[in-house]
Each structure stands twice: as C-alpha cells, then as structure tokens.
Amino acid sequence: MQRVGIGIFGFGVVGGGVIDVLRRERELIARRTGIDLELRAVVSLPPYRSSDVLGARLGEEPRLILEDPEIRIALLLVGGTTAARQLAHDCLRAGKHLVTSNKALIAEHGDELFAAARAAGVSIAFEAAVAGGIPIIGALRDGLCANQIRSLTAILNGTTNYILTMMEQHGWSYEQALREAQRLGYAEADPTLDVRGIDTAHKLAILARIAFHIQVPLAALRVEGIERVTAQDIASAARMRCRIKLLARAQVSGQDIDLHVAPTLVPLEHPLASVHMNYNGIYIESSNAGPQLYTGQGAGALPTASAVLADTVDVALGRSKQTFEAYGFVQNTTAWQCVGEREERTASYARFRVIDRPGVLASIAQVLSRKGISIRSIYQGEPQTGQADIELLTYPARGGDFLDAINEIDESAVTTAPTVCYRCLLP
C-alpha cells in the first residue's frame, strides 16, 4: 500500500465534497488502487464550513500545503482566475502535481500552466473541470484515441438546462424558472456566467482542445446565452417536435472548425433532447466508434468530487504524468481557422409575425428559395387581430444566406415584428 499526501485549496462545495467522499471511501479507494490518500492540509479563508477535515491541518496560509514535503498532490478547488492562477503557479514551482476543477483557469491560462508544469516535471489533471462526474476528458483523450472526432455537441451547464426544462414542463417564463433554480441552489445569486453561456464556453474550449488538438482562444468562440428565450419560444419548439437546449458545438470541416455556444432547437428523436433538469450530456460522432452519448450529473459536490479523486489516483499512480508528457493536446496544439457565423452551415428555425393577408407565406418562401434555402417543415398559427405567426424549419444552409433572407423579409412590408431565429440540430 502506497500512502500519498494530498492538500486541498478551497473548502467550499467541491472541497467539502472531496472530504466527504474521502471520509466514506478512503478504504475502498485503497483496496481498489493500492493508493492510500492521506489528507494533510486544507487551506481556505474563514469562516470554515466545518472543522472536521479528517485530522488535517486547517488554515488560510498556502504554506501549509506548499511547504509540506509529504504533500505530493495539490487539489486546487477554488474558482476564478486571479488568486487561483497564482496558487497554481506556486504549487507547480513547489514541485506539486496539480488537480483542479477550475474550468476558467484551464480554458484561459492552460498554455502557460502546462508549460510551467512541464518545466517543473509535474502534471496537471482537470477531469473535474468539465461535466462534473462524467469522465468525458478521459473518454476523449484515451477511450477515443484511435478515432478522428467529427463533431461534439453538448449540454454542459446544469443551471441553464434546469431553467429550460422548467420553462417547458410548467410553461414558466425565463424569470420564473431562474428564481426557482436560485431557490433550489442550482443557480447562483449572480447567474451571469451560466445564463450567458460563458461557463459553457470555457468547457467547450477545453473539450475542443483535447478532441482536435487545437488552440482555442475564448475570443474565437461565438457565445449566446438563454436570457432572451421566452415561453413562446419553448412552445413553438414543441410544435416543431423539438426542445430548446443551450448547446456547445464543435464540428470540423476540412481545415475549418465551427465552435459556438447557443440556444438551439433539438429534435425530440435526438439523444440530447432527453437530457433534462440539471444533467449534462455530451454527444460525440467519431470515425470508428460511431455516435456516443455520455450523460450524468454535471456539477455538484459529490459528482465533482468523484472526478477530482479519480484524477488524484491517476496522478498518484503515475498515469497522469505519462499522459501529460505524451499527449499532443498539452504541447502540440495548432491554430485552426474558426468558421464565422455567416460561413456556418446549419439548419435553422424562424418565427415570423406577419400581416394576415393572402400571399404572405408565398412571399417568404420565395425569398428563402432565392437565397438557396429549403424549407423542411412549416406551421401557420390562427390569425389574431389581423396578424399571424408563421414558423418554419429549414434544411442546412449557409448562415449568411439565411441571415440575409431574414433581413430582406423583415425589411419588407410582410412582417410586423423582428423575426425570431434559432439554430436547429438535425437528428
């Protein structure tokens, strides 16, 4: 049995979850792996959520971990990119392997941290940074290493998925669903990072780096959130046999890659349409393994702690260091050209508010046809007060052609309000 000393930075939800799991499962981990994880120090700002840290030292001084020669692995379980970035560098300089759940840190500063780790002869493991307890990074890195990844489509934020699920199931407004998510602790008091798609964008950048070995500057990602999704949008999607999900999308076409985060209509027959509440789902299409769906708890104390401790064992066994030194996503990434919205090929949804008179539908179809856009399905609502809604789904077309068609229609005398548009994911 090999005893390995670990230290934890951060005694919040995830740090507390790691301690809870260690309390219950330390012997199980040891029996299965031959590694006995000894928690020697917990560093966090007071007030502390508890004083029960399995006999470890508890304080706010980083030296409790950095200066302890028995601690081989530092678990960085704090958020943000300022103090966390400095702590990460301090750990690497001290010769500590680093395990982290901080997705923003890896997405924004991964290159410099990976270089610092290589210089120090240690490794960084970050399975817990994406999708909580779902082992998606290991699957992309190892399980699918003999495959070219063709596309990755994912629900990566449980808060937004919960909000959209509640809007669909109860007919709630966005604001009602957000308040309920906050009441239950699924959403922060300030939900900006979640609802605007920023959290999802960080995770997409990490997954795309591993799947395609590319450098992914966050500025290159096109990101839309769910703040403008309405109850009418949810009901309209249902009429088209779809659900609205906040999707992260990465798809390769030749030497170009389409990377975006956006609310998207998902047909009911697509596997991601059945991922509800605060769950995450990642749908991967690859050259040899075919399509695969990974789903589970994407956040929370225990699912994330599970991923943190799996990484910790990998580091203790030496597997993480071998991976870190060998795999191209760490050091051999290349800069690809990201496809702009106008060059993206996608199916689309549009809802036109129009004047109720003969020939309106024909004029809309004529404009779309002239731009090379084919209609897949169409729905026309009952007229009210001289107006009606026309909803349609298109087959995949160039984004710029679709946007130009919508602008031309809206500038005509046909519509009475700006047209509502979403991407649509074909099954």
N, C-alpha and C positions, 0 to 999 in steps of 0.2 A: 504494500500500500504506500503510495507516494502522497505525502502531505504538502499542499501548496497554499501559501499565504496569499490572501486577497484583501484589498481595501476598496471601500465604496465612497465615491464622492456623490453626495446627494441623498438625503433621507426623506424624499418626497414619496409620491405614489409608486414609482418604479423601484426606488431604493428600498422602500418598505416592503414591496412585493418580493424582491430578491431575498431579503432577510426572512420573510415568512416562509418562502419555499425552502430555503436552507434549513430552517428550523424543523420542517417536516420531512424533508427529503435528502438531507445530507448523507445519511447512511445508505439510502438507495443509490444515490449517485456514486458513492464509493464502491458499492458492490458491483455496479454495472461497469464502471470505468477504471477502477483501481486508483482513482484520484480522490483524496480527502480534502475538500475545500475548507480551509480554516479562515474565517473572517477575523482579521486582526485589528482593523480600524474603520471607523465611519466618520467622514468629515462632512459637516453640514452646518449651516447657520441656524442658531436657535431662533424661536423655541422648537425643541425637538418633539416629534410626534409621539415618541416613546423613549424610555431609557433601556428597553430590552433589545440589545444588539448582540446577543449570543456571547456575552463576555468580552466583546471587542472594546477597544478604546473609542470613546465618543467625544468629539470636539470640533472646533471650527478651524483648526490650523492644518493646512495642507501637509506640513512636515510630518504629521502622524502617519501619513502614507509614504510620502516622498523619501523620508529618511529611515524607513524601516527596511533593513536588508532582507527580512523574511517575506516581505510582500513582493511577489513576482508579477502580479496582475492587478492593475488598477481598473475599477469599474467606474466609468465616467457617466453618471446618470443624472446630469443636470442639463437644463435647456439653454437656449441662447447661443450666441457665437462670440461673445466678448470674453467673459470670465472663463467659459468652457474652453475656448481656444487656447488661452494662456495655460490653463491646467493641463490640457492635452500635451502641449509642448514641454511643460515641466515634467510630466510623467515620462515622456519619451527620453528626455535628457537624463533622467534618473535611471534609465535602463529598465523601466517597467513596460510590460506589454499592456496594451490598451483595449478594453472592451467598452463600447459605447452604444447608447440608444438614441444619440442626438443626431437626427437626420439633417438638420440645418447645418451643423458643423461639418458633416461629411460632404454634403452637397456643395457648400460654399468654399470650404477650405481643404477638401480632400487631397488635392495635389500636394500642397505644402506639408500636410501631416504625413502623407505616405512617404514623401522624400525624407522627412525627419526620422520616421521610423526605420527606413532602410539604413540611414546613416548611423542610427543607434543600434542596429542589429536586433530590433524587436519588431513586433507585428501589431496591426490594428484589426480588430474584428467588430463587425457592426450589423450582424443579422437583425438585432432588435430595433434598428433604425427604420426598418420598413415592414409594415404589416404585422406588427406585434408577434404573436405566436406562430404565424405561418412561416415555414422555413423556405421562403422564396429566394433569398440570396444564395443559399446552398444549392437549391434546385437549379438555378440559372448557371451558377459557377461550376458545379460538379455534375449534377444529375443530367444536365443537357449539354455537357461539354462537347459531345460528338454531333451537335446539331447547329445549323445556322438558324438563328431566331429570325423569323419573318415578321412577326408582329407581336406586340404586347399591349393588351388592353386591360385596364384595371380600375377597380373601385378601391381606393387607398385611404379613404378618410371615413371613419365610422360616424363622426358627428354629422357630416353632410348626408350620409346615406340614411341615418336615422331621421333626419329632418324631412328628406324627400319621401321616405316610407310613411311617415305620419301624415304628410300632406296628401298622399294617395289614399291611405286607409280611412282617414277621417274627414277628408275634404277641407282640411285646415289651410289657412294662409301660411306663408313663409314665417311671418312674425309669430303666429301661434305655435307653430312647430318648434321654432327656435327657443321660445320661452319654456316649453316642456322639456326640451333637451337640456337646457340650463338647469331646470329644477331637478332633473334626474342625475345631473353631474356628467352628462355626455358632452356638453358644450361648456366652454369657459365663459366667465363673465364678459370677457372681451373675445368674441369668437372670430375675429378678423382673419387670423391665419388659416382657419378651417374653411369658413364660408366663402372666402375669396379665392380659394384654390391654391394658396401659397404652400400649405403643408403638403398637399398632393404633389405640387411641382417639385418640391425637394425630394420626395420619394421617387418620382419619375426620373429625375436626374440621376439618382443612384442606380436604379434598375437599368436604365439605358446604358450607363457606363459599363456595367457588367455584361449585359446582353450583347452589346455591339462594340465594346472596347472603344468608345468614343469619348471625347471631352465634351461635356455638356454645360456650357455657361448658362446660368439661370436666365440671363437676359435673352437667350435664344429661344426660350420656351414661350409659347403663346398660352396665356392663362386667363380663363374666365371662371368666375365663381357662380354661386347659386342664388345670390341676393335678389336677382330680378325674376326668378322663377315664380310664377303665380299659380293659384289653384286652377285657373282656367287652362294654363299650360298643361298641368297634370291631367286634367280631364280630357283635354284634346289628345294628348298622347295615348290615353286609354282607348279613345275612339279609334285610333290608328293601330290598336293592338300593340302598344309599346308602353314602356315606363321610362321616366326621366331619371338618369343617374349621372353623377359627376364622374366622368371618366378621364383617366390618364391614358394617353395613346402614344405608342411609339411604333412606327412602321417604316421599313426600309424599302426604297425603290431605286435600284441601281446604286449610284453613289450619293443619293439624297436620302434624308430621313425626315419624316414628319413627326414632330414632337409637340403635343399640346395637351392642355387640361381644359375641359369644357363640359357643361351640362349637355347631355346627349340623349336622344331617343334610342332606347334599346328594345328591339322586338321581343315579344314575350317568349318566343322559341329560342332566343339566345341564352346560353347558360348564365350570363351575368344578370339577366333580368330577375333571376330567382334569389339573388343575394340581397337580403333585406336587413332592416334595423341597423345596428352598429357593426355589422360584419363587413369584412373586406373580401374581395375576390380578385384574382389575377388570372386572366385567360391568355395563354401563350400558344402561338402557332409556330411550329418548328419543322425543319426539313425532314427529320427521320422519326421523331417521337410522335408527330402529329399534334392535334389540338389537346390542350390540357387545361383544367380549371383547378386552381388552388383557392380554398376558401376557409375562413375561420375568424376568430377574434383578432381584430387588427390593432387593438390597443387595450389598455387596462393593466392593472398591477400584475396579475398572475400570468397572463399570456406573454407580456413583455418580459417578465422575469424568467419565464421558461426559455426564451430566446437568449437572454443575457447569460444564463448559466450554461446553455449549450455551447455558446461561444467560449465561455470561460474554460470549460472542459477541453475544447478543441485547442485552446492556447496551452493549457497545462500539459496536454499530450504531445505537443509539438506540431500538430497538424496545421494549425493556423499559420505558423511561421513558414512552413513549407509552401503552403498555398500563397501566402503573401509574397514570398520571394519568386515564385514561379509564374503566377498568373499575369496575363497581359493587362488586365484592367487596372492594375496598380501602377504600371510604369510605361506601357506601350500603347497608350490611347492615342487616337488620331482625331484631327478636327474634320468633321464632316459638314457638308452644307445642309443646313436645316431648311426645309421647304417652307415658304411663306404661305399665308392663308390663301392668297389668290392662286397659287400653284397646286394647292392640296386637292386631291380627288376624293370626294366624299358624297354619300347620299345626304339629302337634306330634307328638312320639314319646313313648311311655310304656312302661316295662317294670315289670310288677307281679310280685312274688314272692308267690305265693298258696298257700293250703292246697289240696291235691289232693282235691277233692270235687265232686260234681255241682252245677251251678247257679252256680258262681263266675263263669264268663265271662258268663253272662246277667245277673248282678247288676252287674258292672262296666259292661256295655253299657247297662243300664237307667239307671244314674246319669249316664253320659255323655249319653244321649238326653234325659234330663230337663233337662240343662243346655244343650241345643241343639247338641251336638257330634256330628258324624257320623264314623263310622269308615271310613277309606279302605282299610286292609289290616290283617291280623291274623296272628299266628303264635303257636302254643302249643307249648312245649317238652315233652320227655318228662319225666314225673314222676321225682323222685329224693327218697328218704327222706321221702315224704309231702308234698312241695312241688313246685311247678312254676312256670315263668316264662311269663307271657302278655305278648306285645309287640304294640303296635299303632301305626299312624299315623292321624292324624285329618286331615280337611279343615280349611281355615282357620276359626278361631273366635275369639271374644273371649278374650284372655288370662285375664281374671279368671274367666270361666266355666270355662275348662279347669282353672285352679288350684283353684277351689272344688270341682270334681268330684274332682280328685286328693285333696284334703284329706278329702272325705267318704268316699272309698273307703279311704284309709289309716286313718281313724278307726273304720272298721267292723271286723268280725272276719274280713274276707276276706283281707287282706294280712298277711304276716309280717315285712316289712321296708319301709322307706320306698321309695316308688316313684321310679324314675329317669326324669327327664324331660329332653328336649331340644327345641329348635325344629327344624322341618323346612322346608327351602326347596323349594317345589314347582317342577317343571321348567317 
